[in-house]
Amino acid sequence: MRLLSLLVLALIFLTSPVRAEDEMPVYRVADVIVDVTSGNASLARDMAIVQAQKQAFMQLMERLGVPGPVNTGGGDLGAFVQSFEIQKEHAAGVRYLGTFTVQFKPDMVRNYLTQKGLPFVEARPKPIVVLPILRSNGHDILWEDTTPWQAAWADVAKKAGLVPIIVPLPDLDDIAKIGASEAMAGTGSNLQAMMQKYEASGIIVALLQADLDLPNGKSEAVVDVYRYDFDAKPLEPMRLKLPTLSSPKVVRETLIKGVYQIIGLVERSWRQANKAPSGPSAFLPVDVAVPTLASWTQIRNKLKLVPVVAGAHVVTMTRGLVHVEVEYRGDVHALQTALSERGLSLAQNQDGGWELSDTQGGNE
């Protein structure tokens, strides 16, 4: 009986959709701030909840790269909401101020956009490592102290949506791998060592030039963002001028807004480079050799990250082999290229059938 139960669980796992809802933090929008005034605090709160859903949906559409404003036909956005969390709230008289987190239903949003013929990007890349460096009084601080700049990145990284962010804590291993001077110089071997440790797809060196002690009561703040791809090759740098820092409270708020702005630019760049083709889906029968359950799990997880792949539907399973229909957009050549970027190979065998394998060891 125990063996039968295990087999049933394995079958459910193997035939479940490629994208599970609890694996889609892309559809979770946090830190939605709403300020509403109405006839009384209770009515203002109800209005704030509706407004928070609208704002969160607009942010989600921007995150997914959906072009232009999305008209939901005036329908109730509540149908798209999976869960709703009040992070903090304050009511005073007829005014209500709240901060919310809205988790949307991935399948419902995805189907809605597909029916509208709107292109979108939801696949998450591997994480990006961020090294926040503070330059103050001519001294670059990376590991020596936990600065407000590092704290701002660490706080926002917990809520990252489309592109996962890792902000390393200062430990002896990381200190040995890279210092502020190597990070600023873009030394490839040091950058690659950090990316390999965290299995990252890229690295960002975010240099904040400001005097956070505010000796004159205020300080100018400029951020230079240096980006590197998975081969440690430099990408186009960016520069942001932040609002003048005038108090400790303003420092924290301004730095967090700056981090969000940088992440927005990174996500926009990712969407442009990985936008899935529009149009109807096509289906390709594929055989996947899976000597172990772990090998299928690894391939299945990689398929989640391929932008042109909309699903992988298990048709049959036999010992060591899974036959799936890969749902994709575009042509087969584009599918092969996108799969290869994730370490997957799609090729035809001598009989003309298609076979999918993991070139990085998933089938060993």
C-alpha positions as CSV (number, residue, x, y, z in Angstrom):
1,M,0.0,0.0,0.0
2,R,2.9,2.4,0.9
3,L,4.5,1.6,-2.5
4,L,1.2,2.4,-4.3
5,S,0.9,5.7,-2.5
6,L,4.5,6.7,-3.5
7,L,3.8,5.8,-7.1
8,V,0.6,7.9,-7.1
9,L,2.5,10.9,-5.6
10,A,5.3,10.5,-8.2
11,L,2.7,10.4,-11.0
12,I,1.0,13.6,-9.7
13,F,4.3,15.3,-9.5
14,L,5.4,14.3,-13.0
15,T,2.1,15.3,-14.6
16,S,1.6,18.6,-12.8
17,P,1.8,21.8,-14.9
18,V,5.2,23.2,-15.6
19,R,4.4,26.4,-13.7
20,A,2.9,26.0,-10.3
21,E,1.2,29.0,-8.7
22,D,3.4,28.9,-5.6
23,E,6.5,29.1,-7.9
24,M,5.4,32.4,-9.5
25,P,6.5,35.3,-7.2
26,V,6.4,37.3,-10.4
27,Y,2.7,37.6,-9.8
28,R,3.1,38.9,-6.3
29,V,3.2,42.8,-6.0
30,A,4.4,44.2,-2.7
31,D,4.6,47.7,-1.2
32,V,1.5,49.1,-2.9
33,I,0.8,52.3,-1.1
34,V,-2.7,53.9,-1.1
35,D,-3.9,57.1,0.5
36,V,-7.7,57.6,0.4
37,T,-10.0,60.1,1.9
38,S,-13.8,59.5,2.0
39,G,-16.9,60.0,4.1
40,N,-15.6,57.9,7.0
41,A,-12.5,55.7,7.7
42,S,-14.4,52.4,7.0
43,L,-15.5,53.6,3.6
44,A,-12.0,54.9,2.9
45,R,-10.6,51.5,3.7
46,D,-12.9,49.7,1.3
47,M,-12.0,52.2,-1.4
48,A,-8.3,51.8,-0.6
49,I,-8.5,48.0,-1.1
50,V,-10.1,48.5,-4.6
51,Q,-7.5,51.1,-5.5
52,A,-4.6,48.9,-4.3
53,Q,-5.8,46.1,-6.5
54,K,-5.9,48.4,-9.5
55,Q,-2.4,49.9,-8.7
56,A,-1.0,46.4,-8.2
57,F,-2.4,45.2,-11.5
58,M,-0.9,48.1,-13.3
59,Q,2.5,47.4,-11.7
60,L,2.1,43.7,-12.7
61,M,1.4,44.6,-16.3
62,E,4.5,46.8,-16.4
63,R,6.5,44.0,-14.8
64,L,5.4,41.6,-17.5
65,G,6.1,44.0,-20.2
66,V,2.6,44.2,-21.5
67,P,2.4,47.1,-24.0
68,G,0.1,50.0,-23.3
69,P,-2.7,50.3,-20.8
70,V,-4.7,47.1,-20.3
71,N,-8.5,47.5,-20.3
72,T,-10.2,44.9,-18.2
73,G,-13.5,46.1,-19.3
74,G,-14.4,47.6,-16.0
75,G,-14.7,44.2,-14.4
76,D,-13.9,43.4,-10.8
77,L,-10.2,42.8,-10.4
78,G,-10.9,40.8,-7.3
79,A,-11.5,37.8,-9.6
80,F,-7.8,37.9,-10.5
81,V,-6.6,38.2,-6.9
82,Q,-5.4,35.0,-5.2
83,S,-4.5,36.6,-1.8
84,F,-4.4,40.1,-0.3
85,E,-2.2,41.2,2.6
86,I,-2.2,44.4,4.6
87,Q,1.4,45.2,5.4
88,K,0.5,48.2,7.5
89,E,-2.4,50.6,7.8
90,H,-3.4,53.8,9.6
91,A,-6.8,55.4,9.8
92,A,-7.5,58.9,11.1
93,G,-11.0,60.4,10.7
94,V,-12.0,60.2,7.1
95,R,-8.5,59.3,5.8
96,Y,-7.0,55.8,5.4
97,L,-3.4,55.1,4.5
98,G,-2.3,51.5,3.8
99,T,0.5,49.5,2.3
100,F,-0.6,46.2,0.6
101,T,0.7,43.1,-1.0
102,V,-1.4,41.6,-3.8
103,Q,-0.9,38.0,-5.1
104,F,-2.6,37.5,-8.4
105,K,-3.6,34.2,-9.9
106,P,-1.0,33.3,-12.6
107,D,-3.2,31.1,-14.7
108,M,-6.1,33.6,-14.8
109,V,-3.8,36.5,-15.7
110,R,-1.9,34.5,-18.3
111,N,-5.1,33.3,-20.0
112,Y,-6.6,36.8,-20.0
113,L,-3.5,38.3,-21.7
114,T,-3.4,35.4,-24.2
115,Q,-7.0,35.9,-25.1
116,K,-6.3,39.6,-25.6
117,G,-3.4,38.8,-27.8
118,L,-1.0,40.8,-25.6
119,P,2.6,39.6,-25.4
120,F,4.2,39.3,-22.0
121,V,7.3,37.9,-20.3
122,E,7.0,36.0,-17.0
123,A,10.0,33.6,-17.0
124,R,12.5,34.4,-14.2
125,P,16.2,34.3,-15.0
126,K,18.8,33.0,-12.6
127,P,19.4,35.5,-9.9
128,I,21.7,38.5,-10.2
129,V,24.2,39.3,-7.5
130,V,24.4,42.9,-6.4
131,L,27.4,44.4,-4.8
132,P,26.3,47.8,-3.2
133,I,29.4,50.0,-2.7
134,L,29.2,53.3,-0.8
135,R,31.8,55.9,-1.7
136,S,32.1,58.4,1.1
137,N,34.9,60.8,1.8
138,G,37.0,59.1,-1.0
139,H,36.6,55.6,0.7
140,D,34.8,52.7,-1.0
141,I,32.9,50.6,1.5
142,L,31.7,47.1,0.4
143,W,32.2,44.6,3.2
144,E,33.7,46.7,6.0
145,D,30.3,47.9,7.4
146,T,26.6,47.4,6.8
147,T,25.7,50.7,5.2
148,P,22.3,52.1,4.6
149,W,22.9,51.5,0.9
150,Q,23.5,47.8,1.5
151,A,20.5,47.7,3.8
152,A,18.2,49.2,1.2
153,W,19.3,46.6,-1.4
154,A,18.8,43.8,1.1
155,D,15.3,45.0,2.0
156,V,14.1,45.4,-1.6
157,A,15.8,42.1,-2.7
158,K,13.3,40.2,-0.5
159,K,10.4,41.5,-2.7
160,A,12.0,41.3,-6.1
161,G,9.6,40.1,-8.8
162,L,10.7,39.3,-12.3
163,V,14.5,39.2,-11.7
164,P,15.7,37.6,-8.4
165,I,18.3,39.6,-6.6
166,I,21.0,38.3,-4.2
167,V,22.8,40.8,-1.9
168,P,25.6,38.8,-0.2
169,L,26.2,39.2,3.4
170,P,29.8,40.0,4.4
171,D,31.4,36.7,5.1
172,L,35.0,35.6,4.9
173,D,34.5,33.6,1.8
174,D,33.0,36.5,-0.1
175,I,35.6,38.9,1.2
176,A,38.3,36.6,-0.1
177,K,36.6,36.3,-3.5
178,I,36.2,40.0,-4.3
179,G,36.9,43.4,-2.7
180,A,35.7,46.9,-3.5
181,S,38.7,47.6,-5.8
182,E,38.2,44.4,-7.8
183,A,34.5,45.1,-8.1
184,M,35.0,48.7,-9.3
185,A,37.7,47.5,-11.7
186,G,35.4,44.9,-13.1
187,T,38.0,42.1,-12.7
188,G,36.5,39.2,-14.5
189,S,37.9,36.3,-12.5
190,N,36.6,37.9,-9.2
191,L,33.2,38.6,-10.7
192,Q,32.9,35.0,-12.0
193,A,33.9,33.6,-8.7
194,M,30.9,35.4,-7.1
195,M,28.5,34.3,-9.8
196,Q,29.6,30.7,-9.6
197,K,29.1,30.7,-5.9
198,Y,25.5,32.0,-6.1
199,E,24.7,30.3,-9.4
200,A,23.9,33.7,-10.8
201,S,23.3,34.9,-14.4
202,G,25.0,38.3,-13.9
203,I,26.3,40.7,-11.5
204,I,25.7,44.4,-10.7
205,V,28.1,46.8,-9.0
206,A,26.0,49.7,-7.6
207,L,28.2,52.6,-6.6
208,L,26.5,55.2,-4.4
209,Q,28.5,58.5,-4.1
210,A,27.1,60.4,-1.1
211,D,27.9,61.5,2.4
212,L,25.2,59.8,4.4
213,D,26.3,61.5,7.7
214,L,24.9,64.7,6.2
215,P,27.6,67.0,7.7
216,N,26.0,70.1,6.2
217,G,22.4,68.9,6.8
218,K,22.2,67.5,3.3
219,S,24.1,65.7,0.6
220,E,23.9,65.1,-3.1
221,A,23.6,61.5,-4.2
222,V,24.6,59.8,-7.5
223,V,24.5,56.1,-8.3
224,D,26.7,54.5,-11.0
225,V,25.4,51.1,-12.0
226,Y,27.9,48.7,-13.7
227,R,26.4,45.5,-15.1
228,Y,28.1,42.3,-16.2
229,D,26.7,39.2,-17.9
230,F,27.3,35.5,-17.0
231,D,30.7,35.7,-18.8
232,A,31.6,38.8,-16.7
233,K,31.5,40.9,-19.9
234,P,30.5,44.5,-19.2
235,L,27.0,45.7,-20.3
236,E,26.0,49.3,-20.8
237,P,26.5,51.2,-17.5
238,M,23.8,53.5,-16.1
239,R,23.9,56.6,-13.9
240,L,21.1,57.9,-11.7
241,K,20.9,61.2,-9.8
242,L,18.9,60.7,-6.7
243,P,17.0,63.5,-4.9
244,T,19.0,65.5,-2.4
245,L,19.4,63.7,1.0
246,S,18.3,66.0,3.8
247,S,17.5,63.8,6.8
248,P,18.0,60.2,8.1
249,K,14.3,59.4,7.2
250,V,14.7,60.9,3.7
251,V,18.0,58.9,3.3
252,R,16.3,55.6,3.8
253,E,13.2,56.4,1.6
254,T,15.4,57.9,-1.2
255,L,17.8,54.9,-1.3
256,I,15.0,52.4,-1.4
257,K,13.3,54.3,-4.3
258,G,16.7,54.4,-6.0
259,V,17.0,50.6,-5.7
260,Y,13.5,50.1,-7.1
261,Q,14.4,52.3,-10.0
262,I,17.5,50.3,-10.8
263,I,15.6,47.0,-10.5
264,G,13.0,48.4,-12.9
265,L,15.7,49.2,-15.5
266,V,17.2,45.7,-15.1
267,E,13.7,44.1,-15.5
268,R,13.0,46.2,-18.6
269,S,16.3,45.1,-20.1
270,W,15.5,41.4,-19.3
271,R,12.0,41.7,-20.9
272,Q,13.4,43.2,-24.1
273,A,16.0,40.4,-24.4
274,N,13.6,37.6,-23.6
275,K,10.2,38.6,-24.9
276,A,8.3,35.6,-26.1
277,P,6.8,35.7,-29.6
278,S,3.1,36.6,-29.9
279,G,0.6,34.5,-31.7
280,P,-1.1,31.1,-31.1
281,S,0.8,28.3,-29.4
282,A,2.2,25.3,-31.3
283,F,2.7,21.8,-29.8
284,L,5.7,19.6,-30.4
285,P,5.8,15.9,-29.3
286,V,9.1,15.3,-27.5
287,D,10.7,12.3,-25.8
288,V,12.8,13.0,-22.6
289,A,15.1,10.3,-21.3
290,V,14.8,10.4,-17.5
291,P,16.8,7.7,-15.7
292,T,15.8,9.3,-12.3
293,L,13.1,11.4,-11.0
294,A,15.7,14.0,-10.1
295,S,16.7,14.3,-13.8
296,W,13.2,15.1,-14.9
297,T,12.8,17.6,-12.0
298,Q,15.9,19.4,-13.3
299,I,14.7,19.5,-16.9
300,R,11.2,20.5,-15.8
301,N,12.6,23.4,-13.7
302,K,14.7,24.6,-16.7
303,L,11.7,24.6,-18.9
304,K,10.0,27.1,-16.6
305,L,12.7,29.6,-17.4
306,V,12.4,29.4,-21.2
307,P,10.4,32.4,-22.4
308,V,9.0,30.8,-25.6
309,V,7.7,27.7,-23.7
310,A,4.2,28.1,-22.5
311,G,3.9,24.6,-21.0
312,A,5.1,21.0,-21.0
313,H,2.2,18.5,-20.9
314,V,3.0,14.9,-19.9
315,V,1.4,12.4,-22.3
316,T,2.8,9.1,-21.2
317,M,5.5,7.8,-18.8
318,T,7.4,4.6,-19.0
319,R,10.5,3.5,-17.1
320,G,13.3,6.0,-17.9
321,L,11.2,7.9,-20.5
322,V,8.7,10.8,-20.4
323,H,6.8,11.7,-23.5
324,V,5.6,15.3,-23.4
325,E,4.0,17.8,-25.7
326,V,5.9,21.1,-25.5
327,E,3.7,24.1,-25.9
328,Y,5.6,27.0,-27.4
329,R,5.3,30.2,-29.5
330,G,7.4,31.0,-32.6
331,D,9.2,28.4,-34.8
332,V,11.1,25.3,-33.9
333,H,14.5,27.0,-34.6
334,A,13.7,29.8,-32.1
335,L,12.6,27.1,-29.6
336,Q,15.9,25.2,-30.0
337,T,17.9,28.4,-29.5
338,A,15.9,29.4,-26.4
339,L,16.3,25.9,-24.9
340,S,20.0,25.9,-25.6
341,E,20.4,29.0,-23.5
342,R,19.1,27.0,-20.6
343,G,21.4,24.0,-21.2
344,L,18.8,22.0,-23.0
345,S,19.2,20.4,-26.4
346,L,16.3,19.7,-28.8
347,A,17.2,17.5,-31.7
348,Q,15.6,15.1,-34.2
349,N,16.6,11.4,-34.1
350,Q,17.0,9.1,-37.1
351,D,13.3,8.4,-37.2
352,G,12.4,12.1,-37.3
353,G,11.2,12.3,-33.8
354,W,12.2,15.0,-31.4
355,E,14.3,14.3,-28.3
356,L,15.1,16.7,-25.4
357,S,18.2,16.3,-23.2
358,D,20.0,18.2,-20.6
359,T,23.5,19.1,-21.9
360,Q,24.6,20.0,-18.3
361,G,24.1,16.7,-16.7
362,G,20.3,16.5,-16.1
363,N,20.1,13.1,-17.9
364,E,23.1,11.5,-16.4
